[in-house]
């Protein structure tokens, strides 16, 4: 359709008017008479013919039609002029309206885009402000606590000749010989969850970290609780797993695969009893799968067993105890698509290991990282594991304190760690007999496992092998341990930039420059390090 209906009307009127003018011009107006006078033949209008002329013929004229055509053509021309004039006046208006519509579309799109950008900018600004406030509070609290100052406690006011030392350590008011009352040992922090009645437990760790020994102790507890325990262990040794049915010894993966299929059939049989019997009772059945890392390509039923262990065996009083080297799906029977269910359903125990200072072999560290079902990885917590002696496996004793003690290790590798104010002599403690029992409250005969762990981490930081910042969200350390480790880092006097990088992982410049400036200002206020020193650091 035409955008303007007047266009064909104007064209038609103009064409008809021109045709009418041409026709009116071409047609004769008066009647003409052909006559003969003497030998001459002529044609003239009737009123011009001489009286003596001899009439020969008559040619009719079109005077009326010519007048009508002329009038119609003139009217058409006039009407065309009026319409064209009106269109000439209205066309700019139409063009402006069209431009306004186009601009309105553009403004509408721009307004919507601007609104979305403004909303997004406002949201990010609020998030940035919240992060800035949280980060500033964390910096202030961490550094004040690392310097031994509790930010929530108001410092005592000094009056007269009193000093902070006399108030903090009032030796004149307290008898140093008085014996403090003995308090019962209290367990502070999280405790090891009860694994016995949990349907699906994963025990994993590096070779030599004590996975099998830990699993044996858990199996003993389950036997005492009335469980029937079946062990699937392709590396089972003679006499191992006492009191249990052992399947798969000598790397007999076919027998293990058959036992897994039997386990699946037993699950179905028990659920049929649940359907057909009122309140049936079952003996708890635990299937312990050792060396589960190697089952993926050798046992076709391993994937189905892993899926059932994470989902529907609880009501049938069936339990799965899996021992592997890793928590990745490659080490868990290549169970594709089960990562989310693994994170939500498994109770995971990661056992930590270390290197024996005498033999160089991998030995347990007697610490476990616990992840409860549904817990994020950055919320895991570390627990101490009771020491379990094994034959032919050297356990760290006080004689190994030169290796396990972080202070002694740092004195050997880092000269700047020594404190000139310390009056104690450094060195390796004297050896003690191997058969000396561990002291109460410790795991392996050493006094402070937290100090050992923090000292080892400090040595890794100074050696450049530990890249995770101390205050990183995914760090397995507790908040108090992070503060203690930060205090040790600050005492090394590594410089502002390096200290901030080790503790928070931020450097000067880029998007984190503002965060770095705040951390630097906090360091200057709390430690007295100048800007010039920071600028000269490498």
Secondary structure as the mmCIF struct_conf table of DSSP 4:
data_model
#
loop_
_struct_conf.conf_type_id
_struct_conf.id
_struct_conf.beg_label_comp_id
_struct_conf.beg_label_asym_id
_struct_conf.beg_label_seq_id
_struct_conf.end_label_comp_id
_struct_conf.end_label_asym_id
_struct_conf.end_label_seq_id
BEND BEND1 UNK A 3 UNK A 3
TURN_TY1_P TURN_TY1_P1 UNK A 5 UNK A 5
HELX_RH_AL_P HELX_RH_AL_P1 UNK A 6 UNK A 26
BEND BEND2 UNK A 27 UNK A 27
BEND BEND3 UNK A 30 UNK A 30
STRN STRN1 UNK A 32 UNK A 37
TURN_TY1_P TURN_TY1_P2 UNK A 38 UNK A 39
STRN STRN2 UNK A 40 UNK A 45
HELX_RH_3T_P HELX_RH_3T_P1 UNK A 46 UNK A 48
BEND BEND4 UNK A 49 UNK A 49
TURN_TY1_P TURN_TY1_P3 UNK A 51 UNK A 52
HELX_LH_PP_P HELX_LH_PP_P1 UNK A 53 UNK A 53
STRN STRN3 UNK A 54 UNK A 59
HELX_RH_AL_P HELX_RH_AL_P2 UNK A 63 UNK A 146
TURN_TY1_P TURN_TY1_P4 UNK A 147 UNK A 148
TURN_TY1_P TURN_TY1_P5 UNK A 151 UNK A 152
BEND BEND5 UNK A 153 UNK A 153
HELX_LH_PP_P HELX_LH_PP_P2 UNK A 154 UNK A 158
TURN_TY1_P TURN_TY1_P6 UNK A 160 UNK A 161
HELX_RH_AL_P HELX_RH_AL_P3 UNK A 164 UNK A 168
TURN_TY1_P TURN_TY1_P7 UNK A 169 UNK A 169
TURN_TY1_P TURN_TY1_P8 UNK A 171 UNK A 173
BEND BEND6 UNK A 174 UNK A 174
TURN_TY1_P TURN_TY1_P9 UNK A 176 UNK A 177
BEND BEND7 UNK A 178 UNK A 178
HELX_LH_PP_P HELX_LH_PP_P3 UNK A 179 UNK A 185
BEND BEND8 UNK A 189 UNK A 189
TURN_TY1_P TURN_TY1_P10 UNK A 196 UNK A 197
BEND BEND9 UNK A 199 UNK A 199
STRN STRN4 UNK A 200 UNK A 205
BEND BEND10 UNK A 206 UNK A 206
TURN_TY1_P TURN_TY1_P11 UNK A 207 UNK A 208
BEND BEND11 UNK A 209 UNK A 210
HELX_RH_AL_P HELX_RH_AL_P4 UNK A 211 UNK A 224
TURN_TY1_P TURN_TY1_P12 UNK A 225 UNK A 226
STRN STRN5 UNK A 228 UNK A 232
TURN_TY1_P TURN_TY1_P13 UNK A 234 UNK A 235
HELX_LH_PP_P HELX_LH_PP_P4 UNK A 236 UNK A 237
TURN_TY1_P TURN_TY1_P14 UNK A 238 UNK A 239
BEND BEND12 UNK A 241 UNK A 241
TURN_TY1_P TURN_TY1_P15 UNK A 242 UNK A 243
BEND BEND13 UNK A 244 UNK A 244
STRN STRN6 UNK A 245 UNK A 247
TURN_TY1_P TURN_TY1_P16 UNK A 249 UNK A 251
HELX_RH_AL_P HELX_RH_AL_P5 UNK A 253 UNK A 276
BEND BEND14 UNK A 277 UNK A 277
TURN_TY1_P TURN_TY1_P17 UNK A 278 UNK A 279
STRN STRN7 UNK A 285 UNK A 289
TURN_TY1_P TURN_TY1_P18 UNK A 290 UNK A 291
HELX_RH_3T_P HELX_RH_3T_P2 UNK A 292 UNK A 294
TURN_TY1_P TURN_TY1_P19 UNK A 296 UNK A 298
TURN_TY1_P TURN_TY1_P20 UNK A 300 UNK A 301
HELX_RH_AL_P HELX_RH_AL_P6 UNK A 302 UNK A 309
TURN_TY1_P TURN_TY1_P21 UNK A 310 UNK A 312
TURN_TY1_P TURN_TY1_P22 UNK A 314 UNK A 317
STRN STRN8 UNK A 318 UNK A 324
BEND BEND15 UNK A 325 UNK A 325
BEND BEND16 UNK A 327 UNK A 328
HELX_RH_3T_P HELX_RH_3T_P3 UNK A 329 UNK A 331
TURN_TY1_P TURN_TY1_P23 UNK A 332 UNK A 334
TURN_TY1_P TURN_TY1_P24 UNK A 336 UNK A 337
HELX_RH_AL_P HELX_RH_AL_P7 UNK A 339 UNK A 345
STRN STRN9 UNK A 347 UNK A 355
TURN_TY1_P TURN_TY1_P25 UNK A 357 UNK A 359
STRN STRN10 UNK A 362 UNK A 371
TURN_TY1_P TURN_TY1_P26 UNK A 373 UNK A 374
HELX_RH_3T_P HELX_RH_3T_P4 UNK A 377 UNK A 379
STRN STRN11 UNK A 381 UNK A 384
TURN_TY1_P TURN_TY1_P27 UNK A 391 UNK A 392
HELX_RH_3T_P HELX_RH_3T_P5 UNK A 398 UNK A 400
HELX_RH_AL_P HELX_RH_AL_P8 UNK A 401 UNK A 404
HELX_RH_AL_P HELX_RH_AL_P9 UNK A 406 UNK A 413
HELX_RH_3T_P HELX_RH_3T_P6 UNK A 415 UNK A 417
TURN_TY1_P TURN_TY1_P28 UNK A 420 UNK A 421
BEND BEND17 UNK A 424 UNK A 424
HELX_LH_PP_P HELX_LH_PP_P5 UNK A 425 UNK A 426
BEND BEND18 UNK A 427 UNK A 427
HELX_LH_PP_P HELX_LH_PP_P6 UNK A 428 UNK A 431
TURN_TY1_P TURN_TY1_P29 UNK A 434 UNK A 435
HELX_LH_PP_P HELX_LH_PP_P7 UNK A 436 UNK A 439
TURN_TY1_P TURN_TY1_P30 UNK A 440 UNK A 441
BEND BEND19 UNK A 443 UNK A 445
BEND BEND20 UNK A 447 UNK A 447
HELX_RH_AL_P HELX_RH_AL_P10 UNK A 449 UNK A 463
TURN_TY1_P TURN_TY1_P31 UNK A 464 UNK A 464
BEND BEND21 UNK A 468 UNK A 468
TURN_TY1_P TURN_TY1_P32 UNK A 470 UNK A 471
TURN_TY1_P TURN_TY1_P33 UNK A 473 UNK A 474
BEND BEND22 UNK A 477 UNK A 477
HELX_RH_AL_P HELX_RH_AL_P11 UNK A 479 UNK A 491
TURN_TY1_P TURN_TY1_P34 UNK A 492 UNK A 492
HELX_RH_AL_P HELX_RH_AL_P12 UNK A 496 UNK A 504
BEND BEND23 UNK A 508 UNK A 509
HELX_RH_3T_P HELX_RH_3T_P7 UNK A 510 UNK A 512
HELX_RH_AL_P HELX_RH_AL_P13 UNK A 513 UNK A 527
HELX_RH_AL_P HELX_RH_AL_P14 UNK A 531 UNK A 535
TURN_TY1_P TURN_TY1_P35 UNK A 536 UNK A 536
#
